[in-house]
């Protein structure tokens, strides 16, 4: 089964943070927020990778768009 590493998820969060502004309350942008949830869980459980099937469609789309597409939507 395909997996995403914790490093890949962190990279995707940083891509979105650099591409989209955070909210007025300094919260993560909408694309990074769902990734932060799984990233935190992976840190807590000491996981180095996660099976793609365990992620929501929104999370998979956010990671794959950030990591694999040259042109990101704004």
Biopython code that builds the backbone (N, CA, C, O; Angstrom):
import numpy as np
from Bio.PDB.StructureBuilder import StructureBuilder

atoms = [
    (1, "UNK", "N", (0.840, -1.189, 0.000)),
    (1, "UNK", "CA", (0.000, 0.000, 0.000)),
    (1, "UNK", "C", (0.885, 1.252, 0.000)),
    (1, "UNK", "O", (1.939, 1.264, 0.635)),
    (2, "UNK", "N", (0.466, 2.288, -0.699)),
    (2, "UNK", "CA", (1.237, 3.535, -0.717)),
    (2, "UNK", "C", (1.249, 4.198, 0.659)),
    (2, "UNK", "O", (0.281, 4.109, 1.414)),
    (3, "UNK", "N", (2.338, 4.850, 0.964)),
    (3, "UNK", "CA", (2.457, 5.563, 2.238)),
    (3, "UNK", "C", (3.018, 6.954, 2.005)),
    (3, "UNK", "O", (3.615, 7.243, 0.968)),
    (4, "UNK", "N", (2.810, 7.804, 2.993)),
    (4, "UNK", "CA", (3.467, 9.102, 3.063)),
    (4, "UNK", "C", (4.349, 9.076, 4.296)),
    (4, "UNK", "O", (3.938, 8.588, 5.350)),
    (5, "UNK", "N", (5.560, 9.600, 4.167)),
    (5, "UNK", "CA", (6.445, 9.682, 5.324)),
    (5, "UNK", "C", (6.106, 10.927, 6.127)),
    (5, "UNK", "O", (5.450, 11.846, 5.637)),
    (6, "UNK", "N", (6.565, 10.936, 7.363)),
    (6, "UNK", "CA", (6.355, 12.117, 8.197)),
    (6, "UNK", "C", (7.091, 13.315, 7.602)),
    (6, "UNK", "O", (6.609, 14.445, 7.678)),
    (7, "UNK", "N", (8.256, 13.068, 7.011)),
    (7, "UNK", "CA", (9.002, 14.152, 6.363)),
    (7, "UNK", "C", (8.225, 14.717, 5.173)),
    (7, "UNK", "O", (8.226, 15.928, 4.952)),
    (8, "UNK", "N", (7.569, 13.855, 4.415)),
    (8, "UNK", "CA", (6.763, 14.312, 3.289)),
    (8, "UNK", "C", (5.574, 15.142, 3.730)),
    (8, "UNK", "O", (5.242, 16.146, 3.100)),
    (9, "UNK", "N", (4.938, 14.726, 4.803)),
    (9, "UNK", "CA", (3.800, 15.491, 5.322)),
    (9, "UNK", "C", (4.266, 16.841, 5.850)),
    (9, "UNK", "O", (3.605, 17.857, 5.635)),
    (10, "UNK", "N", (5.397, 16.854, 6.538)),
    (10, "UNK", "CA", (5.955, 18.121, 7.018)),
    (10, "UNK", "C", (6.288, 19.040, 5.842)),
    (10, "UNK", "O", (6.011, 20.239, 5.891)),
    (11, "UNK", "N", (6.877, 18.485, 4.798)),
    (11, "UNK", "CA", (7.207, 19.266, 3.614)),
    (11, "UNK", "C", (5.942, 19.847, 2.986)),
    (11, "UNK", "O", (5.929, 21.013, 2.590)),
    (12, "UNK", "N", (4.889, 19.053, 2.892)),
    (12, "UNK", "CA", (3.628, 19.532, 2.320)),
    (12, "UNK", "C", (3.042, 20.671, 3.158)),
    (12, "UNK", "O", (2.546, 21.655, 2.611)),
    (13, "UNK", "N", (3.101, 20.536, 4.475)),
    (13, "UNK", "CA", (2.614, 21.618, 5.349)),
    (13, "UNK", "C", (3.387, 22.901, 5.057)),
    (13, "UNK", "O", (2.795, 23.972, 4.932)),
    (14, "UNK", "N", (4.703, 22.791, 4.950)),
    (14, "UNK", "CA", (5.524, 23.978, 4.698)),
    (14, "UNK", "C", (5.274, 24.572, 3.325)),
    (14, "UNK", "O", (5.316, 25.792, 3.168)),
    (15, "UNK", "N", (5.014, 23.735, 2.324)),
    (15, "UNK", "CA", (4.676, 24.251, 0.994)),
    (15, "UNK", "C", (3.411, 25.098, 1.093)),
    (15, "UNK", "O", (3.368, 26.218, 0.584)),
    (16, "UNK", "N", (2.385, 24.565, 1.748)),
    (16, "UNK", "CA", (1.125, 25.312, 1.854)),
    (16, "UNK", "C", (1.290, 26.567, 2.697)),
    (16, "UNK", "O", (0.689, 27.597, 2.392)),
    (17, "UNK", "N", (2.097, 26.497, 3.755)),
    (17, "UNK", "CA", (2.330, 27.691, 4.587)),
    (17, "UNK", "C", (2.987, 28.799, 3.775)),
    (17, "UNK", "O", (2.713, 29.979, 3.989)),
    (18, "UNK", "N", (3.850, 28.418, 2.845)),
    (18, "UNK", "CA", (4.518, 29.408, 2.006)),
    (18, "UNK", "C", (3.637, 29.918, 0.874)),
    (18, "UNK", "O", (3.871, 31.007, 0.349)),
    (19, "UNK", "N", (2.632, 29.147, 0.498)),
    (19, "UNK", "CA", (1.765, 29.520, -0.628)),
    (19, "UNK", "C", (0.499, 30.264, -0.217)),
    (19, "UNK", "O", (-0.013, 31.089, -0.973)),
    (20, "UNK", "N", (0.001, 29.975, 0.971)),
    (20, "UNK", "CA", (-1.270, 30.570, 1.396)),
    (20, "UNK", "C", (-1.083, 31.272, 2.738)),
    (20, "UNK", "O", (-0.348, 30.805, 3.608)),
    (21, "UNK", "N", (-1.758, 32.388, 2.878)),
    (21, "UNK", "CA", (-1.666, 33.159, 4.113)),
    (21, "UNK", "C", (-2.391, 32.444, 5.252)),
    (21, "UNK", "O", (-3.380, 31.744, 5.035)),
    (22, "UNK", "N", (-1.885, 32.631, 6.450)),
    (22, "UNK", "CA", (-2.584, 32.091, 7.616)),
    (22, "UNK", "C", (-3.767, 32.993, 7.933)),
    (22, "UNK", "O", (-3.875, 34.102, 7.411)),
    (23, "UNK", "N", (-4.646, 32.508, 8.789)),
    (23, "UNK", "CA", (-5.823, 33.272, 9.172)),
    (23, "UNK", "C", (-5.470, 34.452, 10.064)),
    (23, "UNK", "O", (-4.319, 34.614, 10.471)),
    (24, "UNK", "N", (-6.453, 35.260, 10.359)),
    (24, "UNK", "CA", (-6.248, 36.426, 11.212)),
    (24, "UNK", "C", (-5.739, 36.037, 12.591)),
    (24, "UNK", "O", (-5.029, 36.811, 13.233)),
    (25, "UNK", "N", (-6.092, 34.862, 13.043)),
    (25, "UNK", "CA", (-5.674, 34.406, 14.368)),
    (25, "UNK", "C", (-4.365, 33.610, 14.306)),
    (25, "UNK", "O", (-4.014, 32.914, 15.259)),
    (26, "UNK", "N", (-3.643, 33.714, 13.180)),
    (26, "UNK", "CA", (-2.366, 33.031, 12.943)),
    (26, "UNK", "C", (-2.522, 31.518, 12.837)),
    (26, "UNK", "O", (-1.548, 30.779, 12.982)),
    (27, "UNK", "N", (-3.732, 31.064, 12.587)),
    (27, "UNK", "CA", (-3.963, 29.633, 12.378)),
    (27, "UNK", "C", (-3.381, 29.230, 11.027)),
    (27, "UNK", "O", (-3.186, 30.071, 10.150)),
    (28, "UNK", "N", (-3.110, 27.948, 10.869)),
    (28, "UNK", "CA", (-2.617, 27.458, 9.587)),
    (28, "UNK", "C", (-3.650, 27.694, 8.496)),
    (28, "UNK", "O", (-4.849, 27.779, 8.763)),
    (29, "UNK", "N", (-3.172, 27.797, 7.278)),
    (29, "UNK", "CA", (-4.075, 27.965, 6.134)),
    (29, "UNK", "C", (-4.940, 26.716, 5.967)),
    (29, "UNK", "O", (-4.604, 25.660, 6.503)),
    (30, "UNK", "N", (-6.033, 26.821, 5.241)),
    (30, "UNK", "CA", (-6.969, 25.693, 5.101)),
    (30, "UNK", "C", (-6.355, 24.410, 4.541)),
    (30, "UNK", "O", (-6.786, 23.321, 4.920)),
    (31, "UNK", "N", (-5.370, 24.503, 3.658)),
    (31, "UNK", "CA", (-4.766, 23.297, 3.090)),
    (31, "UNK", "C", (-3.803, 22.624, 4.082)),
    (31, "UNK", "O", (-3.664, 21.401, 4.066)),
    (32, "UNK", "N", (-3.149, 23.396, 4.930)),
    (32, "UNK", "CA", (-2.183, 22.842, 5.881)),
    (32, "UNK", "C", (-2.855, 22.293, 7.134)),
    (32, "UNK", "O", (-2.332, 21.367, 7.755)),
    (33, "UNK", "N", (-3.987, 22.838, 7.512)),
    (33, "UNK", "CA", (-4.637, 22.451, 8.769)),
    (33, "UNK", "C", (-4.916, 20.952, 8.869)),
    (33, "UNK", "O", (-4.557, 20.355, 9.883)),
    (34, "UNK", "N", (-5.533, 20.313, 7.880)),
    (34, "UNK", "CA", (-5.803, 18.877, 8.008)),
    (34, "UNK", "C", (-4.524, 18.040, 8.058)),
    (34, "UNK", "O", (-4.513, 16.945, 8.620)),
    (35, "UNK", "N", (-3.456, 18.561, 7.470)),
    (35, "UNK", "CA", (-2.185, 17.841, 7.516)),
    (35, "UNK", "C", (-1.546, 17.946, 8.893)),
    (35, "UNK", "O", (-0.869, 17.020, 9.340)),
    (36, "UNK", "N", (-1.757, 19.060, 9.559)),
    (36, "UNK", "CA", (-1.195, 19.239, 10.896)),
    (36, "UNK", "C", (-1.783, 18.229, 11.875)),
    (36, "UNK", "O", (-1.096, 17.767, 12.786)),
    (37, "UNK", "N", (-3.043, 17.891, 11.688)),
    (37, "UNK", "CA", (-3.682, 16.903, 12.566)),
    (37, "UNK", "C", (-2.975, 15.558, 12.481)),
    (37, "UNK", "O", (-2.630, 14.966, 13.503)),
    (38, "UNK", "N", (-2.760, 15.081, 11.265)),
    (38, "UNK", "CA", (-2.118, 13.782, 11.098)),
    (38, "UNK", "C", (-0.642, 13.855, 11.466)),
    (38, "UNK", "O", (-0.097, 12.895, 12.011)),
    (39, "UNK", "N", (0.008, 14.966, 11.180)),
    (39, "UNK", "CA", (1.416, 15.160, 11.533)),
    (39, "UNK", "C", (1.604, 15.082, 13.049)),
    (39, "UNK", "O", (2.524, 14.422, 13.532)),
    (40, "UNK", "N", (0.739, 15.749, 13.785)),
    (40, "UNK", "CA", (0.797, 15.692, 15.247)),
    (40, "UNK", "C", (0.577, 14.287, 15.777)),
    (40, "UNK", "O", (1.254, 13.855, 16.709)),
    (41, "UNK", "N", (-0.358, 13.583, 15.189)),
    (41, "UNK", "CA", (-0.633, 12.198, 15.594)),
    (41, "UNK", "C", (0.579, 11.300, 15.320)),
    (41, "UNK", "O", (0.914, 10.426, 16.119)),
    (42, "UNK", "N", (1.220, 11.532, 14.188)),
    (42, "UNK", "CA", (2.407, 10.734, 13.856)),
    (42, "UNK", "C", (3.552, 11.010, 14.835)),
    (42, "UNK", "O", (4.265, 10.088, 15.232)),
    (43, "UNK", "N", (3.726, 12.253, 15.217)),
    (43, "UNK", "CA", (4.753, 12.586, 16.204)),
    (43, "UNK", "C", (4.430, 11.903, 17.528)),
    (43, "UNK", "O", (5.308, 11.310, 18.156)),
    (44, "UNK", "N", (3.196, 11.985, 17.941)),
    (44, "UNK", "CA", (2.765, 11.405, 19.222)),
    (44, "UNK", "C", (2.994, 9.896, 19.264)),
    (44, "UNK", "O", (3.415, 9.356, 20.287)),
    (45, "UNK", "N", (2.714, 9.218, 18.152)),
    (45, "UNK", "CA", (2.833, 7.760, 18.119)),
    (45, "UNK", "C", (4.201, 7.285, 17.606)),
    (45, "UNK", "O", (4.437, 6.083, 17.482)),
    (46, "UNK", "N", (5.089, 8.226, 17.313)),
    (46, "UNK", "CA", (6.433, 7.919, 16.799)),
    (46, "UNK", "C", (6.386, 7.188, 15.454)),
    (46, "UNK", "O", (7.264, 6.380, 15.152)),
    (47, "UNK", "N", (5.368, 7.473, 14.655)),
    (47, "UNK", "CA", (5.236, 6.852, 13.339)),
    (47, "UNK", "C", (6.138, 7.583, 12.342)),
    (47, "UNK", "O", (6.239, 8.809, 12.374)),
    (48, "UNK", "N", (6.780, 6.838, 11.473)),
    (48, "UNK", "CA", (7.618, 7.451, 10.440)),
    (48, "UNK", "C", (6.913, 7.514, 9.095)),
    (48, "UNK", "O", (7.342, 8.241, 8.200)),
    (49, "UNK", "N", (5.837, 6.759, 8.950)),
    (49, "UNK", "CA", (5.052, 6.757, 7.714)),
    (49, "UNK", "C", (3.620, 6.374, 8.050)),
    (49, "UNK", "O", (3.347, 5.769, 9.086)),
    (50, "UNK", "N", (2.708, 6.742, 7.148)),
    (50, "UNK", "CA", (1.301, 6.409, 7.334)),
    (50, "UNK", "C", (0.735, 5.930, 6.007)),
    (50, "UNK", "O", (1.057, 6.470, 4.948)),
    (51, "UNK", "N", (-0.097, 4.927, 6.076)),
    (51, "UNK", "CA", (-0.743, 4.385, 4.894)),
    (51, "UNK", "C", (-1.748, 5.404, 4.361)),
    (51, "UNK", "O", (-2.527, 5.981, 5.120)),
    (52, "UNK", "N", (-1.720, 5.611, 3.074)),
    (52, "UNK", "CA", (-2.610, 6.580, 2.436)),
    (52, "UNK", "C", (-4.081, 6.267, 2.715)),
    (52, "UNK", "O", (-4.900, 7.182, 2.803)),
    (53, "UNK", "N", (-4.418, 5.001, 2.852)),
    (53, "UNK", "CA", (-5.812, 4.616, 3.087)),
    (53, "UNK", "C", (-6.345, 5.117, 4.425)),
    (53, "UNK", "O", (-7.559, 5.144, 4.629)),
    (54, "UNK", "N", (-5.466, 5.513, 5.338)),
    (54, "UNK", "CA", (-5.889, 6.016, 6.643)),
    (54, "UNK", "C", (-6.168, 7.520, 6.630)),
    (54, "UNK", "O", (-6.650, 8.071, 7.619)),
    (55, "UNK", "N", (-5.868, 8.175, 5.525)),
    (55, "UNK", "CA", (-6.063, 9.616, 5.415)),
    (55, "UNK", "C", (-7.377, 9.940, 4.730)),
    (55, "UNK", "O", (-7.897, 9.145, 3.947)),
    (56, "UNK", "N", (-7.904, 11.109, 5.030)),
    (56, "UNK", "CA", (-9.108, 11.573, 4.343)),
    (56, "UNK", "C", (-8.734, 11.994, 2.924)),
    (56, "UNK", "O", (-7.563, 12.214, 2.618)),
    (57, "UNK", "N", (-9.728, 12.101, 2.081)),
    (57, "UNK", "CA", (-9.500, 12.549, 0.702)),
    (57, "UNK", "C", (-8.881, 13.947, 0.703)),
    (57, "UNK", "O", (-8.022, 14.243, -0.128)),
    (58, "UNK", "N", (-9.305, 14.794, 1.614)),
    (58, "UNK", "CA", (-8.770, 16.153, 1.729)),
    (58, "UNK", "C", (-7.277, 16.133, 2.070)),
    (58, "UNK", "O", (-6.498, 16.908, 1.516)),
    (59, "UNK", "N", (-6.887, 15.242, 2.985)),
    (59, "UNK", "CA", (-5.483, 15.138, 3.371)),
    (59, "UNK", "C", (-4.628, 14.605, 2.219)),
    (59, "UNK", "O", (-3.543, 15.122, 1.955)),
    (60, "UNK", "N", (-5.117, 13.581, 1.542)),
    (60, "UNK", "CA", (-4.373, 13.016, 0.409)),
    (60, "UNK", "C", (-4.193, 14.070, -0.681)),
    (60, "UNK", "O", (-3.103, 14.209, -1.237)),
    (61, "UNK", "N", (-5.239, 14.800, -0.983)),
    (61, "UNK", "CA", (-5.171, 15.834, -2.011)),
    (61, "UNK", "C", (-4.183, 16.926, -1.620)),
    (61, "UNK", "O", (-3.425, 17.398, -2.468)),
    (62, "UNK", "N", (-4.175, 17.335, -0.358)),
    (62, "UNK", "CA", (-3.265, 18.384, 0.096)),
    (62, "UNK", "C", (-1.807, 17.945, -0.010)),
    (62, "UNK", "O", (-0.956, 18.731, -0.425)),
    (63, "UNK", "N", (-1.513, 16.708, 0.356)),
    (63, "UNK", "CA", (-0.135, 16.208, 0.268)),
    (63, "UNK", "C", (0.281, 16.049, -1.183)),
    (63, "UNK", "O", (1.335, 16.542, -1.583)),
    (64, "UNK", "N", (-0.530, 15.369, -1.972)),
    (64, "UNK", "CA", (-0.131, 15.102, -3.353)),
    (64, "UNK", "C", (-0.011, 16.385, -4.163)),
    (64, "UNK", "O", (0.897, 16.508, -4.986)),
    (65, "UNK", "N", (-0.888, 17.323, -3.952)),
    (65, "UNK", "CA", (-0.801, 18.592, -4.673)),
    (65, "UNK", "C", (0.479, 19.324, -4.290)),
    (65, "UNK", "O", (1.192, 19.821, -5.162)),
    (66, "UNK", "N", (0.774, 19.394, -3.008)),
    (66, "UNK", "CA", (1.969, 20.108, -2.546)),
    (66, "UNK", "C", (3.257, 19.441, -3.017)),
    (66, "UNK", "O", (4.207, 20.131, -3.385)),
    (67, "UNK", "N", (3.302, 18.133, -3.011)),
    (67, "UNK", "CA", (4.551, 17.430, -3.304)),
    (67, "UNK", "C", (4.766, 17.105, -4.769)),
    (67, "UNK", "O", (5.912, 17.004, -5.208)),
    (68, "UNK", "N", (3.695, 16.936, -5.544)),
    (68, "UNK", "CA", (3.857, 16.382, -6.876)),
    (68, "UNK", "C", (3.434, 17.274, -8.030)),
    (68, "UNK", "O", (3.613, 16.895, -9.187)),
    (69, "UNK", "N", (2.887, 18.432, -7.755)),
    (69, "UNK", "CA", (2.480, 19.312, -8.850)),
    (69, "UNK", "C", (3.365, 20.543, -8.887)),
    (69, "UNK", "O", (3.666, 21.138, -7.853)),
    (70, "UNK", "N", (3.768, 20.910, -10.058)),
    (70, "UNK", "CA", (4.615, 22.086, -10.223)),
    (70, "UNK", "C", (3.854, 23.369, -9.926)),
    (70, "UNK", "O", (4.345, 24.233, -9.200)),
    (71, "UNK", "N", (2.673, 23.493, -10.479)),
    (71, "UNK", "CA", (1.853, 24.696, -10.284)),
    (71, "UNK", "C", (0.792, 24.405, -9.242)),
    (71, "UNK", "O", (-0.073, 23.553, -9.446)),
    (72, "UNK", "N", (0.857, 25.104, -8.141)),
    (72, "UNK", "CA", (-0.133, 24.920, -7.083)),
    (72, "UNK", "C", (-1.241, 25.956, -7.206)),
    (72, "UNK", "O", (-0.979, 27.119, -7.513)),
    (73, "UNK", "N", (-2.473, 25.536, -6.969)),
    (73, "UNK", "CA", (-3.564, 26.524, -6.973)),
    (73, "UNK", "C", (-3.420, 27.443, -5.772)),
    (73, "UNK", "O", (-2.942, 27.030, -4.716)),
    (74, "UNK", "N", (-3.827, 28.661, -5.935)),
    (74, "UNK", "CA", (-3.763, 29.623, -4.815)),
    (74, "UNK", "C", (-5.057, 29.616, -4.060)),
    (74, "UNK", "O", (-5.206, 30.353, -3.085)),
]
sb = StructureBuilder()
sb.init_structure("model")
sb.init_model(0)
sb.init_chain("A")
sb.init_seg("    ")
for serial, (resi, resn, name, xyz) in enumerate(atoms, 1):
    if name == "N":
        sb.init_residue(resn, " ", resi, " ")
    sb.init_atom(name, np.array(xyz, "f"), 0.0, 1.0, " ", f" {name:<3s}", serial, name[0])
structure = sb.get_structure()
